[in-house]
Amino acid sequence: MMSDQGVSKGERRRAGIMTLLKQQGKVSIPEIIERFECSEATARRDLDLLEKQGSIIRTLGGAQLDTTLTAGETSFNEKRNLLWLEKEAIAAKAASMVVKGDVVGLTGGTTTFLIARALKFHSDITVVTNAVNIAMELADSDGVQVVLSGGVMRKKSFELCGPLAESIVTNIHIGKMFMGIDGISIDPGVTTFSEQEAQIARLMLSRASQSYAVFDHTKIDKISLFAIAPLTEFKGFVTNRLDNPAMLDYIEKHRMELHLTEPAAEA
C-alpha cells in the first residue's frame, strides 16, 4: 500500500478531486461534498486552490478540467484513491461468480486488481491476465494458476500490450472474463483511454465464453477515446449502482445480466 506520511487530508482530497476531474471532465460542489464527505466551504476552498495552481477552470457551481493541460488518462495509483470500498464490493460480487475449475480472464484496472485479491483464496482456478500487478497479487496463491501474457508494459496501468501479448491471448480460451473499463454508454458501448489496451481487451473478449464489464457508477455515461465493444458483446455487468433508466431498459431488452452491490433505487 502507498504511504500517506507527509500528505495532509486536504492534499489527499484535492488529489482525489483532480483524479475525478480527469475521469469525467467536470465536477459539481454537491458531488465533492458527497464524494469526499466535506463541507461546502471546504469544497469551494479546494477548488479555489486548484484554480490558483492552474489545473482547473471554475464554473458556476463547480469546476471543469483545463483540457489544454492533460489528456485525461489517470494512472492506477491515482485511480486506487477513489471509491475503494465501492470497488471492493464490486470485486467481491464478481469473485462470487467464479467456481472451481473456471478459467478467469482479468484485464488491468483497479477493480479487476481487487477481483484478483478476492480470488486469492479460491482453489483450482486459472487466471489469465495481461496486467503485471494482477499476476503478482496472485503469485503466492496455491489454488490459482496464473497465465500472464507477454508484451510491452504501459506504466499507467501495468498492462502488457502489443503484438506479443496479442499472439499469446490468441491461443488461450477464457471461460469468464471480467473487464475493467474507463467509460460505458449505450452508444458506443464500452470505452477506454488507451488504443493499445482497447486492442488487447477486444482480443480477450473474443476469446471468452462469458464476458462481464466491471465498473463503479462514475463510469456510467462516460465516453473515453477508444471503443472496445458494444454492450451487446457482454453477457452482463457488475457495478455498485446503475440509475440510468435508458441503460437499464437497454440491458433488460437485450437480456443481459446486471449484478448490483447496492439496492436499486425505488421508482
Summary of the structure (lengths in Angstrom):
residues: 267
radius of gyration: 18.7
end to end distance: 40.4
largest distance: 55.9
contacts: 885
relative contact order: 0.11
helix: 39%
strand: 24%
